[in-house]
């Protein structure tokens, strides 16, 4: 027994938010790495704490700032692209077809 039906639906291309967030995190890591080695502040005693921080500690502190900021920026960019894609919807006709094997009824 075959059942067949058609209906109209709207289709749009939406951005993959996970890809944007992963790219934002990757850029945040890269930015933290660049900032860590661009400024040689790890060899100087901090005037606020009186402690000398290692390069790894500076990198960790910068990761704590750069990753969330760039994740937020990437999410906003993805939301803008998502809003923009809502304007470009297309109407298409889809066909539903169900095929039932009569041997399964036994």
Biopython code that builds the backbone (N, CA, C, O; Angstrom):
import numpy as np
from Bio.PDB.StructureBuilder import StructureBuilder

atoms = [
    (1, "UNK", "N", (0.848, -1.171, 0.000)),
    (1, "UNK", "CA", (0.000, 0.000, 0.000)),
    (1, "UNK", "C", (0.897, 1.237, 0.000)),
    (1, "UNK", "O", (1.791, 1.366, 0.836)),
    (2, "UNK", "N", (0.658, 2.111, -0.911)),
    (2, "UNK", "CA", (1.439, 3.337, -1.026)),
    (2, "UNK", "C", (0.583, 4.531, -0.645)),
    (2, "UNK", "O", (-0.585, 4.628, -1.020)),
    (3, "UNK", "N", (1.193, 5.443, 0.114)),
    (3, "UNK", "CA", (0.531, 6.703, 0.437)),
    (3, "UNK", "C", (1.401, 7.825, -0.088)),
    (3, "UNK", "O", (2.621, 7.805, 0.076)),
    (4, "UNK", "N", (0.772, 8.809, -0.722)),
    (4, "UNK", "CA", (1.516, 9.891, -1.342)),
    (4, "UNK", "C", (0.826, 11.211, -0.995)),
    (4, "UNK", "O", (-0.393, 11.339, -1.113)),
    (5, "UNK", "N", (1.638, 12.200, -0.559)),
    (5, "UNK", "CA", (1.077, 13.527, -0.292)),
    (5, "UNK", "C", (2.142, 14.580, -0.593)),
    (5, "UNK", "O", (3.341, 14.306, -0.535)),
    (6, "UNK", "N", (1.685, 15.775, -0.912)),
    (6, "UNK", "CA", (2.571, 16.895, -1.221)),
    (6, "UNK", "C", (2.206, 18.081, -0.352)),
    (6, "UNK", "O", (1.043, 18.261, 0.011)),
    (7, "UNK", "N", (3.199, 18.887, -0.020)),
    (7, "UNK", "CA", (2.928, 20.121, 0.705)),
    (7, "UNK", "C", (4.013, 21.149, 0.398)),
    (7, "UNK", "O", (5.109, 20.809, -0.048)),
    (8, "UNK", "N", (3.681, 22.403, 0.647)),
    (8, "UNK", "CA", (4.614, 23.507, 0.404)),
    (8, "UNK", "C", (5.276, 23.875, 1.726)),
    (8, "UNK", "O", (4.605, 24.014, 2.749)),
    (9, "UNK", "N", (6.587, 24.029, 1.699)),
    (9, "UNK", "CA", (7.340, 24.431, 2.886)),
    (9, "UNK", "C", (8.321, 25.519, 2.486)),
    (9, "UNK", "O", (8.664, 25.656, 1.312)),
    (10, "UNK", "N", (8.770, 26.294, 3.468)),
    (10, "UNK", "CA", (9.788, 27.307, 3.194)),
    (10, "UNK", "C", (11.141, 26.783, 3.677)),
    (10, "UNK", "O", (11.253, 26.183, 4.746)),
    (11, "UNK", "N", (12.151, 27.026, 2.865)),
    (11, "UNK", "CA", (13.501, 26.538, 3.133)),
    (11, "UNK", "C", (14.446, 27.724, 3.119)),
    (11, "UNK", "O", (14.326, 28.626, 2.291)),
    (12, "UNK", "N", (15.394, 27.707, 4.057)),
    (12, "UNK", "CA", (16.416, 28.748, 4.072)),
    (12, "UNK", "C", (17.736, 28.136, 4.505)),
    (12, "UNK", "O", (17.768, 27.088, 5.150)),
    (13, "UNK", "N", (18.804, 28.791, 4.151)),
    (13, "UNK", "CA", (20.131, 28.355, 4.573)),
    (13, "UNK", "C", (20.473, 29.088, 5.859)),
    (13, "UNK", "O", (20.536, 30.318, 5.878)),
    (14, "UNK", "N", (20.690, 28.353, 6.914)),
    (14, "UNK", "CA", (21.010, 28.942, 8.208)),
    (14, "UNK", "C", (22.462, 28.634, 8.547)),
    (14, "UNK", "O", (22.963, 27.561, 8.211)),
    (15, "UNK", "N", (23.142, 29.566, 9.210)),
    (15, "UNK", "CA", (24.533, 29.304, 9.588)),
    (15, "UNK", "C", (24.619, 28.261, 10.695)),
    (15, "UNK", "O", (23.692, 28.113, 11.492)),
    (16, "UNK", "N", (25.715, 27.552, 10.741)),
    (16, "UNK", "CA", (25.958, 26.575, 11.793)),
    (16, "UNK", "C", (26.651, 27.304, 12.944)),
    (16, "UNK", "O", (27.807, 27.709, 12.826)),
    (17, "UNK", "N", (25.945, 27.462, 14.041)),
    (17, "UNK", "CA", (26.456, 28.236, 15.160)),
    (17, "UNK", "C", (27.708, 27.599, 15.763)),
    (17, "UNK", "O", (28.602, 28.309, 16.224)),
    (18, "UNK", "N", (27.776, 26.288, 15.764)),
    (18, "UNK", "CA", (28.942, 25.600, 16.315)),
    (18, "UNK", "C", (30.225, 25.942, 15.586)),
    (18, "UNK", "O", (31.287, 26.069, 16.196)),
    (19, "UNK", "N", (30.119, 26.089, 14.276)),
    (19, "UNK", "CA", (31.296, 26.447, 13.477)),
    (19, "UNK", "C", (31.762, 27.856, 13.826)),
    (19, "UNK", "O", (32.961, 28.103, 13.956)),
    (20, "UNK", "N", (30.815, 28.781, 13.978)),
    (20, "UNK", "CA", (31.179, 30.152, 14.340)),
    (20, "UNK", "C", (31.811, 30.192, 15.729)),
    (20, "UNK", "O", (32.800, 30.894, 15.938)),
    (21, "UNK", "N", (31.248, 29.444, 16.682)),
    (21, "UNK", "CA", (31.788, 29.454, 18.037)),
    (21, "UNK", "C", (33.163, 28.799, 18.097)),
    (21, "UNK", "O", (34.041, 29.270, 18.820)),
    (22, "UNK", "N", (33.357, 27.726, 17.350)),
    (22, "UNK", "CA", (34.674, 27.081, 17.312)),
    (22, "UNK", "C", (35.711, 28.013, 16.687)),
    (22, "UNK", "O", (36.848, 28.085, 17.152)),
    (23, "UNK", "N", (35.315, 28.722, 15.635)),
    (23, "UNK", "CA", (36.232, 29.678, 15.011)),
    (23, "UNK", "C", (36.558, 30.823, 15.968)),
    (23, "UNK", "O", (37.700, 31.279, 16.023)),
    (24, "UNK", "N", (35.557, 31.291, 16.722)),
    (24, "UNK", "CA", (35.799, 32.348, 17.704)),
    (24, "UNK", "C", (36.757, 31.902, 18.791)),
    (24, "UNK", "O", (37.633, 32.664, 19.201)),
    (25, "UNK", "N", (36.598, 30.668, 19.264)),
    (25, "UNK", "CA", (37.504, 30.137, 20.287)),
    (25, "UNK", "C", (38.922, 29.987, 19.738)),
    (25, "UNK", "O", (39.897, 30.302, 20.421)),
    (26, "UNK", "N", (39.026, 29.503, 18.495)),
    (26, "UNK", "CA", (40.350, 29.338, 17.883)),
    (26, "UNK", "C", (41.052, 30.681, 17.702)),
    (26, "UNK", "O", (42.251, 30.798, 17.957)),
    (27, "UNK", "N", (40.309, 31.690, 17.262)),
    (27, "UNK", "CA", (40.891, 33.027, 17.100)),
    (27, "UNK", "C", (41.267, 33.599, 18.468)),
    (27, "UNK", "O", (42.269, 34.304, 18.587)),
    (28, "UNK", "N", (40.474, 33.302, 19.499)),
    (28, "UNK", "CA", (40.793, 33.750, 20.855)),
    (28, "UNK", "C", (42.084, 33.141, 21.360)),
    (28, "UNK", "O", (42.894, 33.829, 21.981)),
    (29, "UNK", "N", (42.286, 31.856, 21.101)),
    (29, "UNK", "CA", (43.533, 31.194, 21.498)),
    (29, "UNK", "C", (44.709, 31.791, 20.751)),
    (29, "UNK", "O", (45.755, 32.066, 21.340)),
    (30, "UNK", "N", (44.535, 31.991, 19.452)),
    (30, "UNK", "CA", (45.609, 32.574, 18.649)),
    (30, "UNK", "C", (45.945, 33.995, 19.105)),
    (30, "UNK", "O", (47.118, 34.361, 19.187)),
    (31, "UNK", "N", (44.920, 34.792, 19.400)),
    (31, "UNK", "CA", (45.148, 36.153, 19.874)),
    (31, "UNK", "C", (45.864, 36.154, 21.221)),
    (31, "UNK", "O", (46.768, 36.961, 21.442)),
    (32, "UNK", "N", (45.469, 35.259, 22.119)),
    (32, "UNK", "CA", (46.140, 35.168, 23.419)),
    (32, "UNK", "C", (47.597, 34.773, 23.251)),
    (32, "UNK", "O", (48.465, 35.289, 23.955)),
    (33, "UNK", "N", (47.874, 33.868, 22.328)),
    (33, "UNK", "CA", (49.246, 33.451, 22.069)),
    (33, "UNK", "C", (50.074, 34.603, 21.510)),
    (33, "UNK", "O", (51.215, 34.811, 21.922)),
    (34, "UNK", "N", (49.503, 35.342, 20.580)),
    (34, "UNK", "CA", (50.212, 36.482, 19.989)),
    (34, "UNK", "C", (50.471, 37.555, 21.042)),
    (34, "UNK", "O", (51.570, 38.104, 21.116)),
    (35, "UNK", "N", (49.464, 37.852, 21.853)),
    (35, "UNK", "CA", (49.645, 38.873, 22.887)),
    (35, "UNK", "C", (50.642, 38.443, 23.956)),
    (35, "UNK", "O", (51.363, 39.277, 24.503)),
    (36, "UNK", "N", (50.688, 37.158, 24.254)),
    (36, "UNK", "CA", (51.625, 36.661, 25.264)),
    (36, "UNK", "C", (53.061, 36.909, 24.850)),
    (36, "UNK", "O", (53.884, 37.343, 25.656)),
    (37, "UNK", "N", (53.358, 36.634, 23.596)),
    (37, "UNK", "CA", (54.746, 36.760, 23.152)),
    (37, "UNK", "C", (55.054, 38.113, 22.521)),
    (37, "UNK", "O", (56.216, 38.394, 22.227)),
    (38, "UNK", "N", (54.053, 38.956, 22.304)),
    (38, "UNK", "CA", (54.297, 40.292, 21.753)),
    (38, "UNK", "C", (54.864, 41.241, 22.791)),
    (38, "UNK", "O", (55.765, 42.028, 22.503)),
    (39, "UNK", "N", (54.335, 41.161, 23.992)),
    (39, "UNK", "CA", (54.763, 42.057, 25.055)),
    (39, "UNK", "C", (55.492, 41.238, 26.110)),
    (39, "UNK", "O", (54.954, 40.262, 26.632)),
    (40, "UNK", "N", (56.709, 41.638, 26.417)),
    (40, "UNK", "CA", (57.515, 40.892, 27.381)),
    (40, "UNK", "C", (57.242, 41.431, 28.784)),
    (40, "UNK", "O", (58.117, 42.036, 29.403)),
    (41, "UNK", "N", (56.040, 41.210, 29.273)),
    (41, "UNK", "CA", (55.683, 41.679, 30.602)),
    (41, "UNK", "C", (55.860, 40.632, 31.668)),
    (41, "UNK", "O", (55.696, 40.922, 32.853)),
    (42, "UNK", "N", (56.195, 39.405, 31.269)),
    (42, "UNK", "CA", (56.306, 38.338, 32.264)),
    (42, "UNK", "C", (57.610, 38.402, 33.045)),
    (42, "UNK", "O", (57.725, 37.756, 34.087)),
    (43, "UNK", "N", (58.586, 39.152, 32.581)),
    (43, "UNK", "CA", (59.863, 39.233, 33.294)),
    (43, "UNK", "C", (59.893, 40.382, 34.300)),
    (43, "UNK", "O", (60.889, 40.572, 34.999)),
    (44, "UNK", "N", (58.810, 41.143, 34.374)),
    (44, "UNK", "CA", (58.746, 42.292, 35.268)),
    (44, "UNK", "C", (57.808, 41.958, 36.431)),
    (44, "UNK", "O", (56.771, 41.321, 36.238)),
    (45, "UNK", "N", (58.177, 42.389, 37.628)),
    (45, "UNK", "CA", (57.320, 42.188, 38.791)),
    (45, "UNK", "C", (56.095, 43.092, 38.664)),
    (45, "UNK", "O", (56.211, 44.279, 38.360)),
    (46, "UNK", "N", (54.912, 42.504, 38.904)),
    (46, "UNK", "CA", (53.674, 43.260, 38.786)),
    (46, "UNK", "C", (53.598, 44.324, 39.884)),
    (46, "UNK", "O", (53.812, 44.011, 41.055)),
    (47, "UNK", "N", (53.296, 45.575, 39.524)),
    (47, "UNK", "CA", (53.196, 46.615, 40.553)),
    (47, "UNK", "C", (51.967, 46.435, 41.443)),
    (47, "UNK", "O", (51.940, 46.932, 42.569)),
    (48, "UNK", "N", (50.951, 45.728, 40.947)),
    (48, "UNK", "CA", (49.720, 45.533, 41.721)),
    (48, "UNK", "C", (49.836, 44.408, 42.747)),
    (48, "UNK", "O", (49.353, 44.539, 43.872)),
    (49, "UNK", "N", (50.477, 43.302, 42.359)),
    (49, "UNK", "CA", (50.528, 42.137, 43.239)),
    (49, "UNK", "C", (51.904, 41.890, 43.823)),
    (49, "UNK", "O", (52.032, 41.181, 44.821)),
    (50, "UNK", "N", (52.931, 42.460, 43.225)),
    (50, "UNK", "CA", (54.295, 42.218, 43.684)),
    (50, "UNK", "C", (54.807, 40.841, 43.317)),
    (50, "UNK", "O", (55.761, 40.360, 43.928)),
    (51, "UNK", "N", (54.200, 40.197, 42.338)),
    (51, "UNK", "CA", (54.564, 38.849, 41.923)),
    (51, "UNK", "C", (55.032, 38.891, 40.480)),
    (51, "UNK", "O", (54.528, 39.669, 39.671)),
    (52, "UNK", "N", (56.003, 38.042, 40.168)),
    (52, "UNK", "CA", (56.460, 37.900, 38.784)),
    (52, "UNK", "C", (55.734, 36.704, 38.168)),
    (52, "UNK", "O", (55.824, 35.590, 38.684)),
    (53, "UNK", "N", (55.010, 36.934, 37.059)),
    (53, "UNK", "CA", (54.233, 35.879, 36.423)),
    (53, "UNK", "C", (55.036, 35.237, 35.305)),
    (53, "UNK", "O", (55.764, 35.911, 34.576)),
    (54, "UNK", "N", (54.888, 33.904, 35.180)),
    (54, "UNK", "CA", (55.569, 33.191, 34.099)),
    (54, "UNK", "C", (54.811, 33.402, 32.792)),
    (54, "UNK", "O", (53.688, 33.907, 32.785)),
    (55, "UNK", "N", (55.435, 33.011, 31.702)),
    (55, "UNK", "CA", (54.794, 33.139, 30.390)),
    (55, "UNK", "C", (53.526, 32.294, 30.316)),
    (55, "UNK", "O", (52.532, 32.720, 29.728)),
    (56, "UNK", "N", (53.553, 31.105, 30.905)),
    (56, "UNK", "CA", (52.373, 30.247, 30.917)),
    (56, "UNK", "C", (51.214, 30.860, 31.685)),
    (56, "UNK", "O", (50.058, 30.735, 31.279)),
    (57, "UNK", "N", (51.522, 31.526, 32.799)),
    (57, "UNK", "CA", (50.471, 32.184, 33.568)),
    (57, "UNK", "C", (49.868, 33.356, 32.797)),
    (57, "UNK", "O", (48.654, 33.562, 32.813)),
    (58, "UNK", "N", (50.718, 34.112, 32.129)),
    (58, "UNK", "CA", (50.226, 35.238, 31.324)),
    (58, "UNK", "C", (49.336, 34.718, 30.200)),
    (58, "UNK", "O", (48.285, 35.293, 29.916)),
    (59, "UNK", "N", (49.760, 33.630, 29.565)),
    (59, "UNK", "CA", (48.965, 33.028, 28.504)),
    (59, "UNK", "C", (47.608, 32.572, 29.043)),
    (59, "UNK", "O", (46.581, 32.781, 28.396)),
    (60, "UNK", "N", (47.600, 31.953, 30.219)),
    (60, "UNK", "CA", (46.345, 31.507, 30.829)),
    (60, "UNK", "C", (45.416, 32.662, 31.152)),
    (60, "UNK", "O", (44.211, 32.578, 30.916)),
    (61, "UNK", "N", (45.971, 33.746, 31.693)),
    (61, "UNK", "CA", (45.151, 34.920, 31.995)),
    (61, "UNK", "C", (44.548, 35.513, 30.730)),
    (61, "UNK", "O", (43.377, 35.892, 30.702)),
    (62, "UNK", "N", (45.361, 35.587, 29.689)),
    (62, "UNK", "CA", (44.860, 36.128, 28.426)),
    (62, "UNK", "C", (43.812, 35.218, 27.792)),
    (62, "UNK", "O", (42.878, 35.700, 27.152)),
    (63, "UNK", "N", (43.964, 33.890, 27.969)),
    (63, "UNK", "CA", (42.940, 32.965, 27.473)),
    (63, "UNK", "C", (41.604, 33.214, 28.159)),
    (63, "UNK", "O", (40.548, 33.150, 27.530)),
    (64, "UNK", "N", (41.664, 33.498, 29.454)),
    (64, "UNK", "CA", (40.430, 33.749, 30.214)),
    (64, "UNK", "C", (39.697, 34.995, 29.733)),
    (64, "UNK", "O", (38.494, 35.130, 29.959)),
    (65, "UNK", "N", (40.401, 35.896, 29.081)),
    (65, "UNK", "CA", (39.771, 37.109, 28.568)),
    (65, "UNK", "C", (39.439, 36.978, 27.086)),
    (65, "UNK", "O", (38.330, 37.300, 26.661)),
    (66, "UNK", "N", (40.402, 36.505, 26.306)),
    (66, "UNK", "CA", (40.245, 36.494, 24.838)),
    (66, "UNK", "C", (39.180, 35.518, 24.363)),
    (66, "UNK", "O", (38.392, 35.854, 23.479)),
    (67, "UNK", "N", (39.140, 34.317, 24.929)),
    (67, "UNK", "CA", (38.188, 33.322, 24.424)),
    (67, "UNK", "C", (36.736, 33.764, 24.648)),
    (67, "UNK", "O", (35.957, 33.725, 23.695)),
    (68, "UNK", "N", (36.329, 34.182, 25.859)),
    (68, "UNK", "CA", (34.921, 34.595, 25.995)),
    (68, "UNK", "C", (34.551, 35.804, 25.136)),
    (68, "UNK", "O", (33.446, 35.871, 24.597)),
    (69, "UNK", "N", (35.471, 36.752, 25.010)),
    (69, "UNK", "CA", (35.168, 37.942, 24.206)),
    (69, "UNK", "C", (34.978, 37.556, 22.741)),
    (69, "UNK", "O", (34.026, 38.003, 22.101)),
    (70, "UNK", "N", (35.875, 36.732, 22.212)),
    (70, "UNK", "CA", (35.754, 36.351, 20.804)),
    (70, "UNK", "C", (34.630, 35.346, 20.570)),
    (70, "UNK", "O", (34.075, 35.298, 19.472)),
    (71, "UNK", "N", (34.282, 34.547, 21.570)),
    (71, "UNK", "CA", (33.092, 33.700, 21.449)),
    (71, "UNK", "C", (31.839, 34.562, 21.321)),
    (71, "UNK", "O", (30.960, 34.275, 20.508)),
    (72, "UNK", "N", (31.763, 35.605, 22.116)),
    (72, "UNK", "CA", (30.604, 36.503, 22.049)),
    (72, "UNK", "C", (30.535, 37.216, 20.702)),
    (72, "UNK", "O", (29.457, 37.349, 20.122)),
    (73, "UNK", "N", (31.670, 37.670, 20.209)),
    (73, "UNK", "CA", (31.699, 38.343, 18.899)),
    (73, "UNK", "C", (31.265, 37.375, 17.800)),
    (73, "UNK", "O", (30.486, 37.744, 16.921)),
    (74, "UNK", "N", (31.768, 36.131, 17.845)),
    (74, "UNK", "CA", (31.400, 35.136, 16.832)),
    (74, "UNK", "C", (29.916, 34.804, 16.908)),
    (74, "UNK", "O", (29.274, 34.606, 15.877)),
    (75, "UNK", "N", (29.363, 34.740, 18.117)),
    (75, "UNK", "CA", (27.936, 34.457, 18.268)),
    (75, "UNK", "C", (27.085, 35.586, 17.692)),
    (75, "UNK", "O", (26.060, 35.334, 17.059)),
    (76, "UNK", "N", (27.508, 36.819, 17.909)),
    (76, "UNK", "CA", (26.778, 37.960, 17.356)),
    (76, "UNK", "C", (26.832, 37.935, 15.824)),
    (76, "UNK", "O", (25.830, 38.206, 15.163)),
    (77, "UNK", "N", (27.978, 37.616, 15.274)),
    (77, "UNK", "CA", (28.106, 37.517, 13.812)),
    (77, "UNK", "C", (27.193, 36.410, 13.276)),
    (77, "UNK", "O", (26.533, 36.593, 12.254)),
    (78, "UNK", "N", (27.152, 35.261, 13.965)),
    (78, "UNK", "CA", (26.269, 34.162, 13.539)),
    (78, "UNK", "C", (24.803, 34.579, 13.615)),
    (78, "UNK", "O", (24.012, 34.236, 12.737)),
    (79, "UNK", "N", (24.443, 35.316, 14.661)),
    (79, "UNK", "CA", (23.056, 35.799, 14.779)),
    (79, "UNK", "C", (22.698, 36.770, 13.665)),
    (79, "UNK", "O", (21.579, 36.744, 13.152)),
    (80, "UNK", "N", (23.643, 37.626, 13.288)),
    (80, "UNK", "CA", (23.394, 38.565, 12.182)),
    (80, "UNK", "C", (23.189, 37.794, 10.887)),
    (80, "UNK", "O", (22.274, 38.100, 10.122)),
    (81, "UNK", "N", (24.033, 36.795, 10.633)),
    (81, "UNK", "CA", (23.863, 35.983, 9.427)),
    (81, "UNK", "C", (22.550, 35.206, 9.471)),
    (81, "UNK", "O", (21.907, 35.031, 8.436)),
    (82, "UNK", "N", (22.139, 34.735, 10.653)),
    (82, "UNK", "CA", (20.886, 34.011, 10.780)),
    (82, "UNK", "C", (19.705, 34.923, 10.477)),
    (82, "UNK", "O", (18.778, 34.524, 9.771)),
    (83, "UNK", "N", (19.729, 36.127, 10.997)),
    (83, "UNK", "CA", (18.658, 37.088, 10.702)),
    (83, "UNK", "C", (18.608, 37.412, 9.222)),
    (83, "UNK", "O", (17.532, 37.523, 8.634)),
    (84, "UNK", "N", (19.773, 37.563, 8.630)),
    (84, "UNK", "CA", (19.840, 37.886, 7.205)),
    (84, "UNK", "C", (19.304, 36.737, 6.345)),
    (84, "UNK", "O", (18.677, 36.961, 5.310)),
    (85, "UNK", "N", (19.560, 35.516, 6.787)),
    (85, "UNK", "CA", (19.108, 34.364, 5.989)),
    (85, "UNK", "C", (17.593, 34.190, 6.058)),
    (85, "UNK", "O", (17.007, 33.556, 5.179)),
    (86, "UNK", "N", (16.951, 34.739, 7.085)),
    (86, "UNK", "CA", (15.490, 34.632, 7.181)),
    (86, "UNK", "C", (14.793, 35.397, 6.075)),
    (86, "UNK", "O", (13.666, 35.066, 5.708)),
    (87, "UNK", "N", (15.440, 36.407, 5.544)),
    (87, "UNK", "CA", (14.844, 37.184, 4.450)),
    (87, "UNK", "C", (14.910, 36.451, 3.119)),
    (87, "UNK", "O", (14.178, 36.784, 2.187)),
    (88, "UNK", "N", (15.774, 35.463, 3.029)),
    (88, "UNK", "CA", (15.995, 34.755, 1.768)),
    (88, "UNK", "C", (15.413, 33.348, 1.813)),
    (88, "UNK", "O", (16.098, 32.377, 1.494)),
    (89, "UNK", "N", (14.153, 33.242, 2.208)),
    (89, "UNK", "CA", (13.517, 31.932, 2.240)),
    (89, "UNK", "C", (12.941, 31.609, 0.865)),
    (89, "UNK", "O", (12.568, 32.502, 0.104)),
    (90, "UNK", "N", (12.877, 30.336, 0.569)),
    (90, "UNK", "CA", (12.342, 29.867, -0.704)),
    (90, "UNK", "C", (11.211, 28.886, -0.423)),
    (90, "UNK", "O", (11.300, 28.055, 0.481)),
    (91, "UNK", "N", (10.171, 28.994, -1.196)),
    (91, "UNK", "CA", (9.057, 28.046, -1.103)),
    (91, "UNK", "C", (9.334, 26.876, -2.036)),
    (91, "UNK", "O", (9.642, 27.068, -3.213)),
    (92, "UNK", "N", (9.223, 25.666, -1.505)),
    (92, "UNK", "CA", (9.408, 24.467, -2.311)),
    (92, "UNK", "C", (8.284, 23.492, -2.012)),
    (92, "UNK", "O", (7.638, 23.562, -0.966)),
    (93, "UNK", "N", (8.067, 22.598, -2.932)),
    (93, "UNK", "CA", (7.077, 21.543, -2.749)),
    (93, "UNK", "C", (7.802, 20.260, -2.409)),
    (93, "UNK", "O", (8.729, 19.853, -3.108)),
    (94, "UNK", "N", (7.374, 19.623, -1.327)),
    (94, "UNK", "CA", (7.982, 18.348, -0.960)),
    (94, "UNK", "C", (6.943, 17.254, -1.102)),
    (94, "UNK", "O", (5.748, 17.485, -0.923)),
    (95, "UNK", "N", (7.409, 16.076, -1.422)),
    (95, "UNK", "CA", (6.539, 14.914, -1.579)),
    (95, "UNK", "C", (6.839, 13.924, -0.462)),
    (95, "UNK", "O", (7.987, 13.549, -0.222)),
    (96, "UNK", "N", (5.770, 13.515, 0.211)),
    (96, "UNK", "CA", (5.872, 12.464, 1.219)),
    (96, "UNK", "C", (5.374, 11.175, 0.586)),
    (96, "UNK", "O", (4.308, 11.127, -0.029)),
    (97, "UNK", "N", (6.163, 10.151, 0.753)),
    (97, "UNK", "CA", (5.733, 8.875, 0.214)),
    (97, "UNK", "C", (6.001, 7.802, 1.253)),
    (97, "UNK", "O", (7.127, 7.650, 1.728)),
    (98, "UNK", "N", (4.977, 7.071, 1.598)),
    (98, "UNK", "CA", (5.099, 5.979, 2.557)),
    (98, "UNK", "C", (4.806, 4.680, 1.830)),
    (98, "UNK", "O", (3.782, 4.548, 1.160)),
    (99, "UNK", "N", (5.696, 3.741, 1.964)),
    (99, "UNK", "CA", (5.511, 2.438, 1.348)),
    (99, "UNK", "C", (5.453, 1.413, 2.479)),
    (99, "UNK", "O", (6.369, 1.311, 3.294)),
    (100, "UNK", "N", (4.383, 0.677, 2.509)),
    (100, "UNK", "CA", (4.214, -0.334, 3.542)),
    (100, "UNK", "C", (4.330, -1.698, 2.914)),
    (100, "UNK", "O", (3.622, -2.024, 1.961)),
    (101, "UNK", "N", (5.213, -2.475, 3.446)),
    (101, "UNK", "CA", (5.417, -3.829, 2.932)),
    (101, "UNK", "C", (4.356, -4.740, 3.547)),
    (101, "UNK", "O", (4.257, -4.845, 4.769)),
    (102, "UNK", "N", (3.575, -5.387, 2.710)),
    (102, "UNK", "CA", (2.488, -6.215, 3.207)),
    (102, "UNK", "C", (3.004, -7.473, 3.868)),
    (102, "UNK", "O", (2.258, -8.129, 4.595)),
    (103, "UNK", "N", (4.248, -7.829, 3.641)),
    (103, "UNK", "CA", (4.823, -8.998, 4.309)),
    (103, "UNK", "C", (4.995, -8.753, 5.795)),
    (103, "UNK", "O", (5.024, -9.706, 6.575)),
    (104, "UNK", "N", (5.113, -7.462, 6.217)),
    (104, "UNK", "CA", (5.285, -7.136, 7.621)),
    (104, "UNK", "C", (4.009, -7.331, 8.419)),
    (104, "UNK", "O", (4.067, -7.393, 9.647)),
    (105, "UNK", "N", (2.858, -7.430, 7.763)),
    (105, "UNK", "CA", (1.578, -7.578, 8.460)),
    (105, "UNK", "C", (1.378, -8.996, 8.989)),
    (105, "UNK", "O", (0.521, -9.208, 9.847)),
    (106, "UNK", "N", (2.126, -9.947, 8.514)),
    (106, "UNK", "CA", (1.918, -11.361, 8.915)),
    (106, "UNK", "C", (2.383, -11.637, 10.305)),
    (106, "UNK", "O", (2.276, -12.769, 10.778)),
]
sb = StructureBuilder()
sb.init_structure("model")
sb.init_model(0)
sb.init_chain("A")
sb.init_seg("    ")
for serial, (resi, resn, name, xyz) in enumerate(atoms, 1):
    if name == "N":
        sb.init_residue(resn, " ", resi, " ")
    sb.init_atom(name, np.array(xyz, "f"), 0.0, 1.0, " ", f" {name:<3s}", serial, name[0])
structure = sb.get_structure()
